[in-house]
């Protein structure tokens, strides 16, 4: 277990460096946020939930979740193609990964749809448990929009629990996608779940570390919310607009860490499986994950090139 935590910590450190080294990795998720944020604002402040039937309301929620799932899948596959270019010794491009990413998203639609269904079911249970109002009586002021997009609501154990469930399903999906993008695996779901099962301590530690990183990057908006809630300081609309923009970067960066961590864990698993095959052929003991040098997009090695025998 200790080795697993150590492996995940080292991997997470490399992921942070990669995210800083390659700002282009963030662009697809920023574009997703540019679509996601207006959708949230419309549904939260402008959609007439009271006039909708229960079925219509659930259909809208599922449509929103499916759309976001597809958009996040697109961003993940674009990132995986960017990593593939680096790990095959090619120059990192901005446009060509989009076409490859869209092609892979089409192949992954059943997985994305299954992800959306699970996310939707978790959301429905959350709605039944928490029974919060729709919030349609709120005005779309800069402050309310900033709170909605920046997580300015009150903390609750139930909300944290359901958010953790959604994050877990999301990271499993991100772990499945490399099986399609890099290996064209015939059973990508099984392959991705096998990676999670084989390295469950690394995966769980990565889950915690990415959650901690998300909490850290959202500290600035949290400070603004605390000042607004606990002092008499009047915060201008310009500050709230700044919070909205910053929240977009924080949201995108947090998801990028999840995508990078799962991609790098999958890549490490690929090298580990190769080492296991070599050891089995030589009738040697199978190596552990930490016995295999950890691949990194920063090490200058083309780790996705076929192994020369």
Secondary structure, DSSP 4 states (H G I P E B T S, - for coil): -HHHHHHHHHHHHHHHHHHHH-THHHHHHHHHHHHHHHHHHIIIIIS-GGGS-HHHHHHHHHHHHHHHHHHHHHHHHHHHHHHHHHHTTPPP-SSHHHHHHHHHHHHTHHHHHHHHHHHHHHHHHHHHHH-----TTS---HHHHHHHHHT-SPP-HHHHHHHHHHHHHHHHHHHHHHHHHTT--TTHHHHHHHHHHHTHHHHHHHHHHHHHHHHHHTHHHHHHHHHHHHS-PPPPHHHHHHHHHHHHHHHHHHHHHHHHHHHHHHHHHHHHHHHHHHHHHTT-PPPPGGGSPPP-TTS---TTSPPP-
